[in-house]
Structures are given as C-alpha cells and as structure tokens.
C-alpha cells in the first residue's frame, strides 16, 4: 500500500512461470522428504509440450518452468509457492518496509490477498483500470495518466463478480441470464430426448448461477425468470413456440422417491447456500474473512447477515456438554439457572466447596436455616394459630407442642340406602357471599352404583340459595327418570 492506494494484480502468467528450483527449495524448507521431492521432480521436470501450427502439432520440446494446467498436483504446488510469497510479504511488513491496509478498530492489517493465481500485489498497467471510490474523477484521471492505465467506473466485474451494483436489481443478474440463454441457444431442444434435457438441466443450467446464489439472495423476479427458462427448456419450448407444461414445477423439483425428477429448486438452493455462511461463521473462528467481518462490524451474525432466514432452517443437536456451564449459560427463554434457583445453586456451590476444596459447613448457619424452615412449616400446618414467628424461631421445639382451641374435625362416612331407595347426594357453592354459583349431584343405589351425575352453573346466589337449587334440581331429575315408580328418593346434603 502506497499512501491510500491499493494495487491489484490480475495475474494470468504466474501459474505458467513458476520456478521449479524455487518450488523445490520451498518444499525442502517446509519439511517435505527427499524421496517425495524426487517424485514431484519426476512429475514436473519430464513434462513436454507442443504447439499447434496451422492445426497440426509441432515437435515436442521440454519445459523449463511453470505448472501444467489440468494436472491434479498443480494447485497444491502453486499454493506451496504462494505460501512462500505470503511469508515474505509478512516479513517485509514486520521490518516496516511497507504497511498493509488497516481494517476495523482492532488494528487488523492486510498486506496482500491471493485468489488462485491472482495476487492483490502486482499488476499490469496496460491491462488494468484505476477506479476511484469517493475520489474526484479528475484526480483519478491524472493518476491514471501518470501510471499509463485506463480509468474504470463502477459497477464493474472482478473475478466474475459484479462490484458496485445493487444486488437486488435485475440488471445485477443480467450476466447470469446471458450465460443461460447462450447455453440454451447452443442446444437444439428438439434434437434432445426428454432424459437428455433433464441431464443438462441438472448438470449445467441449475449449476450456472451457483456462484451468485452462494453470495447474494436471489430477488423474487429473478427466481421466476430462471424458473421460466428452465421450464421452457425441459418441455421443449422456445421464444417462437410455447409447449404445454404437463407437470407442476414444484412437483418436477421434488425428489424421485416422491414422484419428481430431482431438478434443483433455485429458491431452496439459494437459501441453503446463504445459510451455510452462518455455519462457517460459527465454525471457522480463525479464518481471515471472519476476522475482517468482526473487526469491521460486529460479532453477532444476525446483525452482519440480516437477509438470511436462519431460524426456520436450523435445528438443535444435543452435544456432550463438555463446554457447557450448567448454572451460568442461558437456557430456553434466556433463563439462567443460578438466578432462577438461587438456593439450589448455593447448595450446589457449597457441595463443590466441601468436596473439591476441603471446606466445612458452618453449623450455626445450618441451624439458622433449619429454624427458618421449621417456622415456615409450622405456620403452614397450623395457620389458625397466630403465634409469633420470632417466638417460634427462638424456640423451634415449641412447634411440636399441642395447640389449644383446635377445631374438632368429625369424619362422616357415606352409607348406602336400602334396596328400594336411591340416594341423591347434592351440594351447592358460590364465589363469595353473593356471586356466580354452581350446583351438582350424584345418584347411587344400594350397591353403590352411580346412576346419574349432574352439574351446572346458575345465576348469582348466596350459599343457602345454591343449596336449595341443588335439592330442587335433584327432585326434578328423579321425577323425570324411569326409577320414580319403583324406588323412593333420599336426598342428602352437607348442611
């Protein structure tokens, strides 16, 4: 970084010009064995190439540097060389030869970024554009003239990704539409079988907008347009002629086991790919991209990624609990157990102190706790005895002394009627002295078999009126029953 200018290199030759001797030296420095390095040398040193001249290959000749495109070893070897470059740049910054771009309020410094064989460090003036962001365009023009490059404007495209455009606008997705239409124009749908069109839809058309969908939420209008292009291709239609869509598109996108053909639903795939960033945000705690986001904004992913519908698409998994703080962590509804149950928490802490720290209980404090509990129990058991709480606390044994003037409770058992009699037990109750009331009753025979049960609400009444209404209701029910001719009635009330 020079001043406030960041230099970018759009590299295309780094992959083809890497030095083999440098690569071997770096591998040895990292710790690769001699035998392994010899194997790598045999793979890259023996490479030969030829040039097509008027459509015919020339005589093969040996290479002196570079890595072969398509070789499975090449990306790994290039990353090894890139790691050496990264280490050298960090060393240069540490000795104050250059400084990186400062990000956020925590002093995060970025000296370089690498994306495949593109490095934000060097650049080719003739192939580059100078774009000013928040800078006077006349000043940008003078800078571009001095370094002999062109002036660029936003929005632009870098590494296939539009920069400076509104993500929710249809124009932002024009490049995706253009790629899909260009692919469709190259295929004659009438010449393909239905199975061939399904295969192309799954492998190519559905995967083309993946890069965009993994970064941005697809607008509703764009999703409908992409679905429209897919439907036309599947059923063999084009711009000139429409074809009947025989099956609903939601059914087509369903799993094969559920009657569909397995075409990927764009909306679901977009939501899944965006939510994956939430997962990565939580798991990749040491990654550079997460560190940059936290330093620039916040550590709360709901603030950083507001457009991602997270909650409906996530579940909970029960773990071992190794990192869980039982008493201090927030549980459902934000409850902290140590605050919700302070007494149990105190007992648990004291137990841990006794077992693990060798501490002992204070007998006097324990006795005070017991006294308080005894007082509470005594007052709950005999609420009519208005003895002083302080007296009971001072003399806890007094709670065991017999109370005077206690009410005598008489237990009365229900007795069955004779064989030719039915007994109706009724009762009435009110809410307060005068308020909403209810009545109920139970009719049984000599064998204690229940014949009739009734209960109902009545209008406002006092207790006496409620009892009377219960008796009257019992009479009315018995008179209307089939037992009135053969049995006599006995009504029993508790008052």
Buried (B, 14 or more C-beta within 10 A) or exposed (E): BEEEEEEBBBBEEBBEEBEBEEBBEBBEEEEBEEEEBEEBBEBBEEBEEEEEEEEEEEEEEEBEEBBBEEEEEBEEBBEBBBEBBBEEBEEBBEEEEEEBBEBEEEEBEBBBBBEEBBBBBEBEEEEBBBBBEEEEEEEBEEBBEEEEBEBBEEEEEBEEEBEEBEBBEEEBBEBBBEBBEEBBEEBEBEEBEEEEBBEBBBEBBBEBBBBBBBEBBBBEEBBEBBBEBBBBBBBBBBEEEEEEEEBEBEEBBBEEEEEBBBBBBBBEBBBEBBBEBBEEBEEEEEEEEBBBBBBEEEEEBEEBBEEBEBEEEEEEEEEEEEEEEEBEEEEEEEEBBBEEBEEEBEEBEEEEEEEEEEEEEEEEEEEEEEBBEBBEEBBEEEEEBEBEEEEBBEEBEEBEEEEEEEEEEEEEEEEEBEEEEBBBBBBBBBEEEEEEBBBBBBBBBBEEEEBBEBEEEBEEBBBEBBBBBBBEBBEEBBEEBEBEEEBEBEBBBEE
